Every structure is written in structure tokens, then in C-alpha cells.
Amino acid sequence: MIRFLILFYLFISCENRSNISEDLSILAKVGNRTITKRDFLNRAEYTIRPIFCKGNLYYHKKIILNNLIAEKLLALESEKIRASKNIVSLDSYLKGRKEQAMRQVLYYKHAFSKVELTDDEIQHYYKMAGRTYEVNYFSFPGGAFSDSVASAIDRGLEIDKIYQYAFKGSIPEREVNWIDSNDDTIDNLLFSGNDVSVNQVFGPIKLNDGSSFVMRINGWKDNVDITKKSIEDRIESVSRTLKERKALSLYSEYVSDVMKGKSLLLEDKVFPKYAESLAKRYFTSEKERESAVSKALFEDSEILQIDKLEPLREDFKKLPLFSINQKKWTIKEFEESILSHPLVFRKRKMSSQEFPSQLKLAIIDFVQDYYLTQKAYEMKLDEDNSIILNEQLWSDSFYAFQYAALKISELESSDNIHEKLKPFIDELQIKHSSLIKIDMDMFEEISISNVDMFATQSNVPYPVIVPSFPAFTDDSYIDYGSKISRQ
């Protein structure tokens, strides 16, 4: 058997972290459905809006709100038909969405909310945030080659020559800023307050991913903020980045504690055959074999449809793929689980030869999430209001779209959907007017951007932050429902 200690590989993004702490104040209610202030902002700011409400004018805001309410109305109407449909992949998707959100709340409770910053830290990194280093560098695998590079440097050989002998061509150069997502090792070397001099050489130094690097400092420049606005913006950026990085460190300790004593054993007679089979199902063309894992894992859909891939023999699916502390997982159990937790590969682009090693890492990360999810359930985070609202959001978005598609199929053409659905949406607004309540005072206070943005998260099973914009109507009149009065 192939044994691995379960290693920590953190999957958190700044988009997720900010979402957790955003305002869950109720902007509107549609029967038993809720639209929060956060929903409005996220759907307006993190999706591509249609041309008829793309700006930040007041009537654009009203169109956005009308569409969010229309989505809830369509979801309500869809309840008449959804009982007749058994959508297994949707159930798995919603379960996965819920559990991903639970892990993010777990992160918030055990790390982000506990971080405290000192004035000295902010002052130091305020200065460092204005510094840009100019460096030459190259990275390479660890082991014997790293020892050879260290020996050459000790003998006084310039790193340009070492690179030229080993890789040919000119040594790479780049700029390094503190605000960028650098490896912790690099941040500690350049920005922690240690003395750094021109022509200083660092390395070989091992990075968190197991590789090593050599770096030479060619110089640096310090950018000084002059205006009050630029100073305030940098302080805010530094404070946010510092808090995120300290939270990641805290969470790393928490995850290490959760995973303590657990080990993963891959079945050495089964795993190679399974990896080969999975690679054939994912790498379906020469281009994909050379460049990336199949789109089934990434761009095309967030619902990983195993049933659409070439099926495995039933006897093969019954074989154990790995065990965790003596508990065996069969291939069938594993593939059923990744219906709600698509595999996340640390490398998006890989060759078919790299696939087995990357699959091992993806399984390790899947197992880590499995135990973190168990912890989240133990804390009853599935009962957290933000989790319930998030699950409702994705479910309503799906069913509203399906019901709208049903209505559109009754029309002669699907062009200009918002114009053709508008009369039907108007009818629903009148029909359910008594169920609709809106906090117009809160609505008036909301401001939005006119900048197109499609926001995603990296290294999580479900990268898209919010459902696409519900473009069902271009109506800017809010002449239905009643007003929510603030106490």
C-alpha cells in the first residue's frame, strides 16, 4: 500500500471570507423566501448584469431588485412541478454547496474572527506594502539538484551561470510586492524587517510545495503615498491582507489538530488502474491531455456528472481505493462522494503523466475536507442562518431558471427573454403581491458599481461565488407588495 500522512492544503479565498461577515439584513421577503442586503450586493456586483441594468443609476437598482424578486416568484411557482422531478445531481450539488459554505463558516469562527492586529504590525507592513523588489530567481525540484546548486553557490559561481548551465537562456527576473500572494518563505525573507542588501543571494531554500528556489536582490523602490485618500486606501488594504494571512495561519493550526493521527493508505494494486481509468475519462482529446484536466472538472459545469463519463465495471467499482485509519473506501463510495465534492486539483494544467500524482494530492485534500465537514456538522453549522439562506439561494436560482425555461418553451422564440417574460412576471407580482415585503429605506441606502465583474474563488470544489444574474424582466417599476417598517 501507498501511505500518505494527510497534509494540510488550505482552500480559502478572500471573496469567501468577506462574504461570511457581510450584512444578512433582510431587504425583501417573498412568502417564505428571503432576499438579504448581501444577496442584492453580491448578485449586482459579482455577476455580469444585462445591458438594461448594467449601470449604477437608480432605475438600474430597481430593475435588479425586480429580477431578484422575480426569481423568488418563479421558484414559488415551480413548487407545483418540482415534486415530479427527481434531480439527483442537483441534490448532490446543493449538498456540496452547503458543505462548502459550512467549511467557510468554520474557518471564520476558528480563525478569521479571532485575529487581532496591533498598530505596530500595521505601521510596519504599511511601509513594506509600498516596496517593490527587483529580483532574479529560478526554482527547481528539491533533492540532489538542490545540493548541487548550493555547492556551486558556495564555490562563488554566479546564479546567472548556474541557470545557464542547467536550463539554458537568461535567468528569469520579476518584481516582488508584499501585497501579492507570495510563499510565506519569500515574505519572511523580504518583508519581515530583516536586513536586505543589493546583490544578496538567498537559497537554495525549500518552499511549501517541496520545490526549492534561488533568488538575488537587484534592488528595490519604495512608493510613498501623498494624498490622504491613498494613505487610507493602503492602510485598509494592509489591514485586510494582514488579517487574512494571520487567519490562514490560525486555521492551519486548527486543521492540523483536526487531522492529527489520521493517515491515508492508497491501495497500490488498485490506485494505478483507477488513475489510468480516470485519466482516460477526463483527458478526452490531445489538446486536453497536453494542457488541462477535462472541462468536466472546471469550466463547463459546477456539477460533476460522473454518470456522463465512461462508466466503470461494477466489479471494479467495488474494489477498495484507499483506507483512512483502517476504514476502507471503495471506488463506488468515493465517486458517489465527489458528486457533491468535485475533486480540486492543485495544478489546473497538467499532462496525463502527471495525473496520478496530482490525483493523490486531490484525494488527500478531499479527505481533509471530509473531516472538516464532519466538524462543521458537529458544531451544527448546517443550522446557521447564513448556510440556510445560501442553500435557498442556489436552489431557488435553479428552479426559477427551470420554470422560466418551461415558459419560454411555450413561446415561439427565446430571443429577448426579458421582454417576453415581462408580462408573466407582472402577473406573478400581482398574484403574490400580498406575500411581498420590501425594506425601501434599506434599498435607498444601497449603492452599486457599474463595473462588470464575474467573481470566482480558487481551489474550492465550487468556484463561482453566486448564481448568475436572473435576467427575467427589464421592468423598473416597483408597484406591488408592501413596505417593511423599521422598528
C-alpha positions in Angstrom: 0.0 0.0 0.0 1.0 3.6 -0.6 0.9 5.6 2.7 0.5 9.3 3.0 0.1 11.5 6.0 -2.8 13.7 5.5 -1.3 17.1 4.8 -2.8 20.5 5.1 -3.6 22.3 1.9 -5.6 25.4 2.6 -8.5 26.3 0.3 -9.8 29.7 1.3 -10.2 32.8 -0.8 -10.7 36.4 0.2 -14.0 36.6 -1.6 -15.3 33.8 0.6 -14.0 35.4 3.8 -15.6 38.7 3.1 -19.0 37.1 2.2 -19.3 35.5 5.6 -19.1 38.8 7.5 -21.4 40.7 5.2 -24.8 42.0 6.1 -27.6 39.5 6.3 -30.2 42.2 7.0 -33.5 41.4 5.2 -34.1 43.6 2.2 -37.2 41.8 0.9 -39.4 38.8 1.7 -41.3 36.8 -0.9 -43.5 34.4 1.1 -41.1 32.1 2.9 -38.2 33.3 0.8 -35.7 36.0 1.9 -33.6 38.4 -0.1 -30.8 39.9 2.1 -28.8 43.0 1.6 -25.8 40.7 0.9 -27.8 38.9 -1.8 -28.6 42.2 -3.6 -24.9 43.4 -3.5 -23.5 40.0 -4.5 -25.8 39.5 -7.4 -25.3 43.0 -8.5 -21.5 43.2 -8.0 -20.3 39.6 -8.6 -22.1 38.7 -11.8 -22.4 40.1 -15.3 -25.6 42.1 -15.5 -27.5 42.5 -18.7 -27.3 45.8 -20.7 -30.6 47.1 -19.4 -29.4 47.3 -15.8 -25.6 47.3 -16.2 -25.1 50.8 -14.7 -25.4 52.3 -11.2 -28.5 54.6 -11.9 -31.4 54.4 -9.5 -33.7 52.7 -12.1 -31.0 50.1 -12.6 -31.2 49.3 -8.9 -34.9 48.9 -9.2 -34.6 46.5 -12.2 -32.1 44.4 -10.2 -34.5 44.2 -7.2 -37.4 43.3 -9.5 -35.3 40.5 -11.0 -34.3 39.1 -7.6 -38.0 39.2 -6.5 -39.0 37.6 -9.9 -36.5 34.8 -9.2 -38.2 34.0 -5.9 -41.7 34.2 -7.5 -40.7 31.8 -10.2 -39.2 29.5 -7.5 -42.5 29.6 -5.7 -44.4 28.7 -8.9 -42.0 25.9 -9.6 -43.0 24.1 -6.4 -46.1 22.8 -8.3 -43.9 20.8 -10.7 -40.6 20.1 -8.9 -42.0 17.2 -6.8 -42.4 15.2 -10.0 -38.7 15.6 -10.9 -36.0 13.6 -9.1 -32.8 15.5 -9.9 -30.1 13.5 -8.1 -27.3 15.7 -9.5 -29.0 18.8 -8.1 -29.4 17.3 -4.7 -25.7 16.4 -4.7 -24.8 19.9 -5.9 -26.8 21.6 -3.2 -25.4 19.3 -0.6 -21.9 20.2 -1.8 -22.6 23.9 -1.9 -24.0 23.8 1.6 -21.0 21.9 3.0 -18.5 24.2 1.3 -20.3 27.2 2.9 -20.2 25.3 6.3 -16.4 24.9 6.0 -16.1 28.6 5.2 -18.1 29.5 8.4 -15.9 27.0 10.3 -12.8 29.0 9.0 -14.5 32.3 10.0 -15.3 31.1 13.6 -12.0 29.3 14.3 -9.6 31.7 12.6 -10.8 35.0 10.9 -12.9 36.2 13.7 -10.1 35.6 16.3 -7.5 37.7 14.6 -6.3 40.9 16.3 -3.9 43.4 14.7 -1.5 45.7 16.5 -0.7 49.3 15.5 3.0 48.3 15.2 2.2 45.5 12.7 0.0 47.8 10.6 2.7 50.5 10.6 5.5 48.1 9.6 3.6 46.5 6.8 2.2 49.8 5.6 5.8 50.7 4.8 6.5 47.3 3.3 3.4 47.5 1.1 5.0 50.3 -0.8 8.2 48.4 -1.5 8.8 46.6 -4.8 11.9 44.4 -5.1 13.6 43.6 -8.4 15.0 40.1 -8.4 16.5 37.3 -10.5 15.3 33.9 -9.5 14.7 30.3 -10.6 13.0 27.4 -8.9 13.7 23.7 -9.3 12.9 20.3 -7.7 14.5 19.6 -4.3 16.9 16.7 -3.6 20.3 16.2 -5.3 19.9 19.0 -7.7 19.3 21.4 -4.9 22.5 20.2 -3.2 24.4 20.8 -6.4 23.1 24.4 -6.7 24.1 25.0 -3.1 27.6 23.7 -3.7 28.0 25.9 -6.8 27.0 29.0 -4.9 29.4 28.2 -2.1 32.2 28.0 -4.7 31.3 31.5 -5.8 29.5 30.7 -9.1 27.1 33.4 -10.1 23.5 32.3 -10.2 23.2 33.5 -13.8 25.8 31.0 -14.8 24.2 28.2 -12.8 20.9 28.8 -14.5 22.5 29.0 -17.9 24.4 25.7 -17.4 21.2 23.9 -16.0 18.4 25.4 -18.1 20.0 27.5 -20.9 18.9 31.0 -21.7 18.7 34.0 -19.4 17.7 33.8 -15.8 14.2 35.0 -15.1 13.5 38.3 -13.5 10.5 39.7 -11.8 9.1 42.3 -9.3 8.0 41.2 -5.8 5.4 43.1 -3.8 4.3 42.3 -0.3 0.6 42.6 -1.2 1.0 39.7 -3.7 0.3 36.1 -2.7 3.9 35.0 -2.2 5.1 31.9 -0.5 5.5 32.6 3.3 9.2 31.9 3.0 9.7 34.8 0.5 7.5 37.1 2.6 9.6 36.4 5.7 12.9 37.0 3.8 11.9 40.2 2.1 9.3 41.9 4.2 9.5 40.8 7.8 12.1 43.5 8.8 15.3 41.6 8.2 18.2 43.5 6.6 18.3 43.0 2.8 21.1 44.3 0.6 21.6 44.7 -3.2 23.2 41.6 -4.9 22.3 39.5 -1.8 21.6 35.9 -2.8 19.1 33.7 -1.0 19.0 29.9 -1.4 18.6 27.3 -2.2 15.5 27.5 0.0 12.8 24.9 0.2 9.2 26.1 -0.5 6.0 24.7 0.9 5.3 22.7 -2.2 8.6 20.8 -1.9 10.5 22.6 -4.6 13.5 24.9 -4.0 14.5 28.3 -5.3 17.4 30.7 -5.6 16.9 34.5 -5.6 19.2 37.5 -6.0 18.2 41.0 -5.0 19.0 43.5 -7.8 17.4 46.5 -6.0 14.1 47.9 -4.8 12.0 51.0 -4.9 9.7 52.5 -2.3 6.4 54.1 -3.2 5.3 56.9 -0.9 1.6 57.8 -0.6 1.0 61.5 -0.6 -2.7 62.1 -0.6 -5.0 61.4 2.3 -7.1 59.0 0.2 -4.1 56.9 -1.0 -2.8 56.6 2.6 -6.3 55.5 3.9 -6.6 53.0 1.0 -3.2 51.5 1.7 -3.9 51.2 5.4 -7.2 49.5 4.6 -5.5 47.1 2.2 -2.7 46.3 4.5 -5.1 45.7 7.5 -7.3 43.4 5.4 -4.3 41.4 4.0 -2.7 41.1 7.4 -5.8 39.8 8.9 -6.3 37.2 6.1 -2.8 35.9 6.4 -2.9 35.7 10.2 -6.2 33.9 9.9 -4.8 31.4 7.5 -2.0 30.6 10.0 -4.5 30.1 12.8 -6.7 27.9 10.6 -3.7 25.9 9.6 -3.1 25.1 13.3 -6.8 24.2 13.7 -6.8 21.9 10.6 -3.6 20.2 11.8 -5.3 19.5 15.1 -8.4 18.0 13.3 -6.2 15.8 11.1 -3.8 14.7 13.9 -3.3 11.0 13.9 -5.1 10.3 10.6 -3.3 8.7 7.7 -4.4 7.7 4.2 -3.4 4.5 2.6 -3.8 4.1 -1.2 -4.3 0.6 -2.4 -1.2 0.1 -4.5 -2.8 -2.6 -6.7 -6.0 -0.6 -7.3 -4.9 3.1 -7.4 -2.7 3.0 -10.5 -5.5 1.2 -12.5 -8.1 3.7 -11.2 -5.9 6.7 -12.0 -5.4 5.4 -15.5 -9.1 4.8 -16.0 -10.0 8.3 -14.6 -7.4 9.9 -16.8 -8.9 8.3 -19.9 -12.3 9.7 -18.8 -11.0 13.2 -18.2 -8.5 13.6 -20.9 -10.7 13.1 -24.0 -8.6 14.9 -26.6 -4.9 15.5 -27.4 -5.3 19.2 -26.6 -6.7 18.4 -23.1 -4.0 15.8 -22.5 -1.4 18.4 -23.1 -3.0 21.4 -21.4 -5.6 20.7 -18.7 -7.9 18.3 -16.9 -11.2 17.8 -18.6 -13.6 20.7 -18.6 -16.0 18.4 -16.6 -13.9 19.4 -13.6 -13.7 23.1 -14.2 -15.3 25.5 -16.7 -18.4 23.8 -18.2 -20.4 22.9 -15.2 -20.1 23.0 -11.4 -22.0 19.8 -11.2 -19.5 17.0 -11.8 -21.5 14.5 -13.8 -19.8 11.1 -13.3 -22.7 9.4 -15.0 -21.8 11.2 -18.3 -18.3 9.8 -18.2 -17.4 6.4 -19.4 -18.7 4.1 -16.6 -16.6 1.6 -14.7 -17.3 -2.1 -14.4 -19.4 -2.8 -11.3 -16.8 -5.4 -10.0 -14.1 -2.8 -10.3 -16.2 -0.1 -8.5 -16.4 -2.5 -5.5 -12.7 -2.6 -5.0 -11.2 -0.5 -2.1 -9.4 2.6 -3.4 -7.9 3.8 -0.1 -8.4 3.5 3.7 -8.3 6.1 6.4 -7.2 4.7 9.8 -8.3 1.2 8.7 -11.7 2.3 7.3 -11.8 1.3 3.6 -13.3 3.4 0.9 -14.4 1.7 -2.3 -14.2 3.3 -5.7 -18.0 3.4 -5.7 -18.2 5.2 -2.4 -15.5 7.7 -3.5 -17.2 8.5 -6.8 -20.6 9.0 -5.0 -18.9 11.4 -2.7 -17.3 13.5 -5.4 -20.7 14.1 -6.9 -21.1 16.6 -4.0 -17.4 17.4 -3.7 -15.8 17.6 -7.1 -12.1 17.0 -7.0 -9.9 20.1 -6.7 -6.5 19.7 -8.4 -3.7 21.8 -7.1 -2.5 22.1 -10.7 -5.1 23.2 -13.2 -2.8 22.4 -16.1 -1.1 19.0 -16.2 0.0 16.3 -18.6 -1.5 12.9 -18.4 1.7 11.6 -17.0 1.3 14.0 -14.0 -2.3 13.0 -13.4 -1.7 10.1 -10.9 0.5 12.2 -8.6 -2.0 15.1 -8.8 -4.9 12.7 -8.2 -3.2 11.6 -5.0 -3.0 15.2 -3.8 -6.6 15.8 -4.8 -7.7 12.8 -2.8 -5.7 14.0 0.3 -7.4 17.4 0.1 -10.8 15.7 -0.4 -10.3 13.6 2.8 -9.2 16.7 4.7 -12.5 18.5 3.7 -14.4 15.4 4.6 -13.2 15.6 8.3 -13.6 19.4 8.4 -17.2 19.0 7.2 -17.8 16.5 10.0 -16.5 19.1 12.4 -18.9 21.6 10.9 -21.9 19.3 11.4 -20.8 18.6 15.0 -21.0 22.4 15.5 -24.4 22.4 13.9 -23.3 24.9 11.3 -25.9 23.5 8.9 -28.4 25.2 11.1 -26.6 28.6 10.8 -28.9 31.2 9.2 -26.3 32.1 6.6 -26.0 28.5 5.5 -29.7 28.1 5.2 -30.1 31.3 3.2 -27.2 30.3 0.9 -28.7 26.9 0.2 -32.1 28.5 -0.5 -30.4 31.0 -2.9 -28.9 28.3 -5.1 -32.0 26.1 -5.0 -34.3 29.0 -5.9 -31.9 30.1 -8.7 -32.0 26.7 -10.3 -35.8 26.1 -10.1 -36.6 29.7 -11.2 -34.4 29.2 -14.3 -36.0 25.8 -15.0 -39.5 27.2 -14.6 -38.7 30.2 -16.8 -37.2 27.8 -19.4 -40.5 25.9 -19.4 -42.5 29.1 -20.0 -40.0 30.2 -22.7 -40.5 26.8 -24.5 -44.2 27.8 -24.9 -43.1 30.9 -26.8 -42.1 31.0 -30.5 -38.6 32.3 -29.8 -36.2 32.5 -26.9 -34.8 35.9 -28.1 -35.1 38.8 -25.7 -36.2 36.6 -22.9 -36.6 39.5 -20.5 -39.1 41.2 -22.8 -41.2 38.0 -23.4 -41.2 37.0 -19.8 -42.1 40.5 -18.5 -45.9 40.1 -18.9 -45.7 36.8 -17.0 -43.6 38.3 -14.2 -46.1 41.2 -14.0 -48.8 38.7 -13.4 -46.8 37.0 -10.7 -46.2 40.3 -9.0 -49.9 41.0 -8.8 -50.8 37.4 -7.9 -48.4 37.2 -5.0 -48.4 40.9 -4.0 -49.6 40.2 -0.5 -46.6 37.9 0.1 -44.0 40.5 -1.0 -42.5 42.9 1.5 -39.6 45.3 0.8 -37.5 47.5 3.1 -37.4 50.5 0.8 -35.4 52.6 3.3 -32.6 50.0 3.1 -32.9 49.8 -0.6 -32.5 53.6 -0.9 -29.2 53.4 1.0 -27.6 50.7 -1.2 -25.1 51.9 -3.8 -23.7 49.7 -6.6 -20.9 49.8 -9.1 -21.2 49.9 -12.8 -18.1 47.7 -13.3 -18.6 44.3 -14.8 -17.3 41.6 -12.6 -17.5 37.8 -12.6 -16.2 36.7 -9.2 -14.8 33.3 -8.5 -12.8 31.5 -5.7 -9.7 29.5 -6.3 -9.0 26.0 -5.1 -12.5 25.1 -3.9 -15.0 22.5 -5.3 -17.4 25.2 -6.3 -15.5 28.3 -7.5 -18.5 30.5 -8.6 -19.5 32.7 -5.7 -23.1 33.5 -6.5 -25.6 32.3 -9.2 -25.7 34.2 -12.5 -27.8 37.3 -12.7 -31.6 36.4 -13.0 -32.4 38.4 -16.2 -36.2 37.8 -16.3 -37.5 41.3 -16.7 -36.4 44.9 -17.6 -39.2 46.4 -15.5 -38.1 49.3 -13.3 -41.4 49.9 -11.5 -41.9 48.6 -8.0 -45.7 48.9 -7.8 -46.5 45.8 -5.8 -46.0 44.4 -2.4 -45.8 46.3 0.9 -43.2 48.2 2.8 -41.2 46.7 5.7 -41.2 49.2 8.5 -38.1 49.5 10.6 -38.7 49.4 14.4 
